[in-house]
Amino acid sequence: MKGLNVSIVALVAALAVPAQAQEIELDEIVVTANQTATEKAKVGASVSTVSAAQISGAQGVRATSALEKLPGVTLRTLGPIGTQAGITIRGVPHTNIIVRVDGIDVTDPSGTQVSYDFGRLSFGDVSRVELARGAQSALYGSRANGGVISMTTRRATEEGLSQEAALEAGSYRTLGLSYGLAMKQGPSDVALTLSHYETDGFSAADESLGFTEADGYRADRLSFAAGHEFSNGLKLSLNGFYDDSWMEYDEEVSSLPLDGTTDDQEDRIQKALRLSAAFSTGSVNHVIDVAYFDSDRVLSGTNSFGAFLFNFRGTRETIGYRGNADLANLGAMTFGLERVSETYFDDTGSASQQIETSINSAYTELAMAPSDALDVVLSLRADDHSRFGDFTTGRISANWRILDETTLRFNLGNAYRAPSNYELFDVWAGNAALQPETSTNIDIGIEKRFGDKGMVAATLFAVDAQDMIDYSYTSYTYTQVTGTVRRRGLELEGNWTFDNGVMVDGNYTFTDSSTAVTLDSSAWLNNAPRHQLSLGLGAEIGAGWAGNVSATRSAGRVDLPSFTVVDLGMTKELSEGREAYLRVENIFNEDYQSVAGYGTSGRAAFVGLRAKF
């Protein structure tokens, strides 16, 4: 069987447009790195993108696999799809990463830490992803120590009506369905996506430990976006989503999973809505937006104390104003005000509580171009936290095009993470004396492009974090540890398109972690791999066939062995706008863990159909 697997990989490698490789767009526009839309070639921050074409070319709906192939990113899963998953960026955990969907902060205020659960992320309605690595608090406030991920859902881009439908089925009795509708007529546009996903899954607690009960997942999602531009230039936009999911999970005792019962499950409903108005007065552009996010989770099952039913609910209300002014020869200035109010509610059966916090912010950003080859951006933000007082964060980034298609990038900033309300006030584990974690980040990179053929890039980075919030297995409460946690590393990335259409891409991240403190279970104690490598190759085979193969390797983890996972994909065009695909994950059936004690998928196969009409 191993010989057959090697032959399959060799066949695809010899054939000829890969699903994962980054597009080369010299004039690509990104919005996450600065407060306004900026040409990627002029951005100083380290930014990666997953475009609509890449998403369309990928086999299947799982989005975490695409994120894991971006530089500096490592995926950490606590079982099958649906169970909790996080990512690290340069070793910085997901608790310090902001995630936005269509401008809405979707990190969960009801969680143990305010973070985003990547275990339920799919590409069912996502059309683009941007990842800005490094400290971004000067732009986004608390929790942006590691970076920001911004996702955009499907939009109407062409006049008239267009529709998309997809069906996927495969291992673990998995079924995925999605339908999207988009319509654009003159100044008006609307888009709607419905999706359903279900799977029996596998045991979250690793089967090698004797646990065999599968943990399933089911989700239904509706997302929408609409906009209209009036004759006077006012543009109104409305977007949001509704997500209803259910999943099974395995309990954890002293950081290790324990599948002691078979009835542990979580029911979750998340909903969000955002309304924005964009208009101009003279040379100043204005945006006013209000957003609402709500997450309601119910955990039930049986533990050592008997049956339990816990309810956690978190809401976030945001209102903001942003202005952008052209300062002629001085550059451009962005300025704004923002208020974010969060509410946390829990009910453990024996007690309940509701806590409210807010942050008022003012920020400004000055983008200057001292020469045609140099762009410099200075960012400054002042936050007033209702519990912790004032925080000032700043960032300086620069992009210097030293030679034709050769660019030097520099980014320096500081960031902070305020403790979550659970960490502060949970009836058993809370510690009201906690203070925010802080960090500083610097990265320096160089990039060389070769026209439309490809690129290579290298980035050095350093992250220093202080006052880590840790969970103690001695006191069974959250504690604060004085000292510094450090990350030092190097990111390498590149891609190339050969004359015959074959495209290869890859990235490698070296991360050196050190700490001057002893951590018990802090998210920063994440056993980040010292070496993370991702390679991809894809090609059009002919007669409507295309194939791709990708490999991810993690090595140098302190407490876990190294592993390599190889995935294979094949696509067949059936007719104009219609195609079928096959995806085989972990084709060598690698037995590994991304988090100690938690299971991962063995070899799994999925087939799907997609149509545009």
Secondary structure, DSSP 8 states (H G I E B T S, - for coil): -HHHHHHHHHHHHH----SSS----TT-EESSSSSS-EEGGG--SEEEEE-HHHHHHSSSSB-HHHHHTSTTEEEEESSSTTS-EEEEETTB-GGGEEEEETTEE--BTTSSSSB--GGG-BSSSEEEEEEEES--HHHH-TT-SSEEEEEEE----SSEEEEEEEEEEETTTEEEEEEEEEEEETTEEEEEEEEEEEE----SB-GGGT------EEEEEEEEEEEEE-TTS-EEEEEEEEEEEEEE--EEETTEEE---S--EEEEEEEEEEEEEEEEETTEEEEEEEEEEEEEEEEEEEETTEEEEEEEEEEEEEEEEEEEEE-GGG-EEEEEEEEEEEEEEEE-SS-EEEEEEEEEEEEEEEEEEEETTEEEEEEEEEEEETTTEEEEEEEEEEEEEEETTEEEEEEEEEEEE---HHHHH-TTT--TT---EEEEEEEEEEEEE-TTSEEEEEEEEEEEEEEEEEE-TTTSSEEEEEEEEEEEEEEEEEEEE-TTS-EEEEEEEEEEEEESS--SS-TT-----SEEEEEEEEEEEETTEEEEEEEEEEE--SSS--EEEEEEEEEEEEETTEEEEEEEESTT-----SSTTB----SEEEEEEEEE-
